[in-house]
Every structure is written in structure tokens, then in C-alpha cells.
Amino acid sequence: WINLNESATNLNKIYSTASKHSTKVIALTTGNFKYTTLFLWPANLYYEGRSVELRDSAIKISKELPNVVYVDMVERNKTVPFDHVKEAPDHLHLSDEGAKYWHDAIKERVNF
């Protein structure tokens, strides 16, 4: 597994490089793995912890770069629930409806 500190360092490099080449950078991390049906208990708790820590790093890094906009799917899920209909049959990737859910979240957060 990749160390989460290493992941945060890599995110910082990616966001910084992208922000030098674009006026607006959209930053996303995965949704909360707690809700996927792919990983059963207790594995889902382990992946939830990793996804939350990576999300926290991404939010912090994006706040440091003025043209990076972080789209927080975890916060959105609190008001617009993500249900399993939005999962593809593999229970990990998005269905068409799930892709539209993410598209709508990006559109709400970023003005184009």
C-alpha cells in the first residue's frame, strides 16, 4: 500500500503542476468506501479510514492553491444521498446514473 503521507505529497505535486498550466483545476478524491458493497465489514472500515484521510489532505492542499477547486462528494452525500443504484454491477465503479451524480456535483461546485 502507498503511505498516506506519500499520497498527500503526490497530490500536492499534481495539484501544483496542474495549477501552473490551467486557470481552474477541479480536484476530486474517491467517495467514501464505507458505502460500497464491494468491501464487507471490517474491510470497509479500513478503506473508509484511508479515503477520509486522503480526502482531508486533498481539501487542505486545494485550499492552499487559489485556482484549485475541491469537489467534496462526502459532504454532497449528506444532502443528496448516494444509493447503490449509482453503482455499476462490480459494486466499485459508477453506473451511468452514478456518473451523472458526480457530473452534477462538479457542475454545482464549479462555474464554467
C-alpha positions in Angstrom: 0.0 0.0 0.0 1.1 3.6 -0.6 1.7 5.5 2.5 -0.9 8.3 3.1 1.8 10.9 3.6 3.3 9.9 0.3 -0.1 10.2 -1.3 -0.5 13.7 0.1 2.9 14.7 -1.2 1.9 13.3 -4.6 -1.4 15.2 -4.6 0.4 18.4 -3.8 2.7 17.9 -6.7 -0.2 17.0 -9.1 -2.4 20.0 -8.0 0.6 22.4 -8.1 1.7 21.3 -11.5 -1.9 21.4 -12.9 -2.5 24.8 -11.4 0.6 26.2 -13.3 -1.0 25.0 -16.6 -4.6 25.9 -16.1 -6.7 28.7 -14.7 -9.0 26.3 -12.9 -8.3 22.8 -11.6 -11.0 20.5 -10.4 -9.9 18.2 -7.6 -11.7 15.1 -6.6 -11.0 12.1 -4.5 -13.0 8.9 -4.2 -16.3 8.8 -2.5 -16.4 7.1 0.9 -15.6 3.4 0.6 -17.7 2.8 3.7 -20.8 2.8 1.4 -19.6 0.4 -1.3 -20.9 -3.1 -1.2 -17.7 -4.4 -2.7 -15.8 -4.4 0.7 -17.6 -6.2 3.5 -17.1 -5.4 7.2 -14.4 -4.9 8.6 -12.5 -4.2 5.3 -15.0 -1.3 4.5 -14.0 0.4 7.7 -10.3 0.2 6.8 -10.9 1.7 3.3 -13.2 4.3 4.8 -10.4 5.5 7.1 -8.0 5.7 4.1 -10.5 7.5 1.9 -11.3 10.0 4.7 -7.6 10.8 5.4 -6.9 11.2 1.7 -9.9 13.5 1.3 -8.7 15.6 4.3 -5.3 16.0 2.6 -6.9 16.9 -0.7 -9.1 19.6 0.9 -6.1 21.1 2.8 -3.9 21.2 -0.3 -6.6 22.6 -2.6 -7.2 25.5 -0.1 -3.5 26.4 -0.5 -3.8 26.8 -4.3 -6.1 29.6 -5.4 -7.2 28.1 -8.7 -7.8 24.5 -7.4 -11.5 23.8 -6.6 -12.1 20.7 -4.5 -15.5 18.9 -5.1 -16.4 17.3 -1.9 -18.5 14.2 -2.6 -18.7 13.2 1.0 -20.4 16.5 2.0 -22.7 16.3 -1.0 -23.7 12.8 0.0 -25.2 14.2 3.2 -27.7 16.2 1.3 -28.1 14.2 -1.9 -27.8 10.6 -0.9 -25.7 8.2 -2.9 -27.6 5.0 -3.3 -26.5 1.7 -4.7 -28.4 2.3 -7.9 -25.5 4.6 -8.8 -23.0 1.7 -8.6 -22.0 -0.4 -11.6 -22.6 -4.2 -11.3 -19.0 -4.6 -10.0 -20.1 -2.5 -6.9 -17.0 -0.3 -7.2 -17.4 1.9 -10.3 -20.2 4.2 -11.2 -23.2 3.4 -13.3 -24.5 5.9 -15.8 -26.7 7.3 -13.1 -23.7 7.5 -10.8 -21.6 9.3 -13.4 -24.4 11.9 -13.7 -24.4 12.3 -9.9 -20.7 13.1 -10.0 -21.2 15.4 -13.1 -24.0 17.3 -11.3 -21.8 17.7 -8.2 -18.9 19.1 -10.2 -21.3 21.4 -12.1 -22.8 22.7 -8.8 -19.3 23.5 -7.4 -17.5 24.9 -10.4 -18.7 27.8 -12.6 -17.9 27.3 -16.2 
